[in-house]
Amino acid sequence: MKTKLFLLSLLAVTLFSCQEEEKPATFLEGSFDSSLPNEVAFTVNTMTFQKNGSLMVERFMSIGDTKELCLLNYQVGTYSLANDQFIFNVNESYGPDPLTFYGGCPGKDALVSQLNAEPLTLKGTLVLSNSKKEFLLDYQCSELLPYICLEPKKFELSIL
């Protein structure tokens, strides 16, 4: 009887100890910015994460010679981050109405929906620093929303 119990225990330990443990999902909190100055304009991408898994991505660009930032578009949805695998489920996306001419910076309420009824899923890689105050993000382009496409960008935690 002891031999059978020993063999069963040994079998159970062998079966369960060989399974790889999955790293739990990481949840971020706060706003992270990525700035890109160029000859024509200054752009800022802001990603605002909530611990409940919600995410808002906003894209701003300077207008003319002023340093005023104009909201170009934004997306709202949920995210998940497991290991370095980042998934952004875009539930809402808003941008300028292509049929409307804006003499300046359109207000947030002037932006129109740019998604059909189904959400859009973006997948990529997010490498978080040890301090959790910055990350490098790279994800594939969407043919539906090409302005979402980001080259690998470094985002830093905004201090409010």
C-alpha positions, -999 to +999 in steps of 0.1 A: +000+000+000+028+024+009+045+016-024+014+025-044+009+057-024+045+067-030+042+060-067+010+080-070+026+109-051+057+108-073+036+107-105+015+137-093+046+158-084+062+149-118+031+159-138+024+192-120+060+204-115+067+203-153+040+229-162+053+264-170+038+291-149+023+319-169+033+353-159+003+372-146-010+402-166+005+435-158-018+466-154-004+501-158-018+533-143-012+568-154-005+589-185+026+582-206+037+606-234+058+602-265+070+634-282+083+637-317+096+671-329+101+675-366+105+703-391+068+707-399+051+701-365+055+688-330+034+657-322+026+641-289+010+607-283-005+602-249-016+568-236-037+570-204-039+536-186-063+526-158-057+497-135-091+483-145-078+477-180-092+507-199-070+528-222-073+561-240-048+570-267-047+606-278-026+622-306-018+659-306+000+681-331+012+717-328-005+743-351+016+768-370+043+787-351+025+784-318+032+756-293-006+750-289-013+714-292-044+703-313-061+670-307-060+651-340-077+619-329-083+596-300-092+560-293-109+544-263-109+507-254-093+481-232-058+467-230-040+436-218-003+431-212+011+397-205+048+393-206+057+418-234+026+410-255+004+441-257-032+440-270-054+471-275-090+465-282-102+497-297-140+501-290-142+538-301-121+559-324-126+595-333-109+618-358-115+648-380-145+647-404-130+645-439-159+665-453-154+694-430-127+721-433-112+732-400-097+767-400-079+758-368-080+732-342-112+712-341-127+707-307-130+672-293-168+674-299-162+681-336-143+648-341-164+620-357-165+582-352-141+563-374-150+527-365-177+505-378-198+486-353-171+460-345-141+468-323-106+468-337-078+447-321-042+459-323-014+436-311+022+444-305+051+445-280+053+467-250+086+465-230+082+481-196+113+495-178+122+482-144+111+515-129+078+513-146+081+549-156+087+543-193+082+517-220+089+510-256+059+502-277+058+487-312+026+473-328+014+465-363-004+490-385-041+488-390-053+493-426-086+506-412-069+533-390-035+540-405-028+569-381-028+544-352+004+529-366+034+538-345+070+532-352+086+518-320+082+547-296+095+554-262+068+566-238+075+583-205+052+587-175+037+621-173+041+640-140+010+660-133 
